[in-house]
Amino acid sequence: MNKTGFIFDLDGVIVDTAKYHYLAWRKLANELGFEFTQEQNELFKGVSRKRCLEILLEIGNIKASQEQFSRWLVEKNEDYLSLIEEMDESEILPDVLKVLQFLKKHHMPIALGSASKNARPILEKVKLMDYFDVIVDGTHVAKAKPDPEVFLIAAKQLGVPPKDCIVFEDAVAGIEAANNAGMLSIGIGDDKVLSEAKFVFANFTEIDDQFLNKLIGLTP
């Protein structure tokens, strides 16, 4: 039987760094003279940092030179990095570790497929690096989700055909990317929002060993 490859998004799937992103974007918005709400922050799910800043400036009706745009990108990231500096294992979302341990025990190839350019330091802080055979992050891809590039690179590096890969995602763009790659998509979050996913769970506590055994036993 062919190996099944498992690919995990990071933000909102393994850890909840969205709150830190929000605080950093809100700080920048406030400095630019307008408010940025948590509802507006939902627009940023699964979106690249560059596109997030474009959306933020649209919300604030702010025009920027290329120099300003680049400076604000750096400023936001520096604020974000300072906020995540104190992250530890307590930030891992419920039962993520249980699922990773199950897959590792059964010698399944595991990859991270994330738009975040800070994926490695975050995994190091929460002590999960050793669970991943491959890490593909925002430093390795040119195209943002829903383009499937990040997942296709991960599959290639795992040595597993895309059709034999399973993706865990919390964002609509991520589910679309997985589907566009020809992979089986599992949504983590609201089933109404992630309706295009093959399966949807509110969180990993709903995923039991029986379901995981079924995934591992899937035939191409």
Secondary structure, 3 states (H helix, E strand, C coil): CCCCEEEECCECCCECCHHHHHHHHHHHHHHCCCCCCHHHHHHHCCCCHHHHHHHHHHHCCCCCCHHHHHHHHHHHHHHHHHHHCCCCHHHECCCHHHHHHHHHHCCCCEEEECCCCCHHHHHHHCCCHHHCCEEECCCCCCCCCCCCHHHHHHHHHHCCCHHHEEEEECCHHHHHHHHHCCCEEEEECCCCCCCCCCEEECCHHHCCHHHHHHHHCCCC
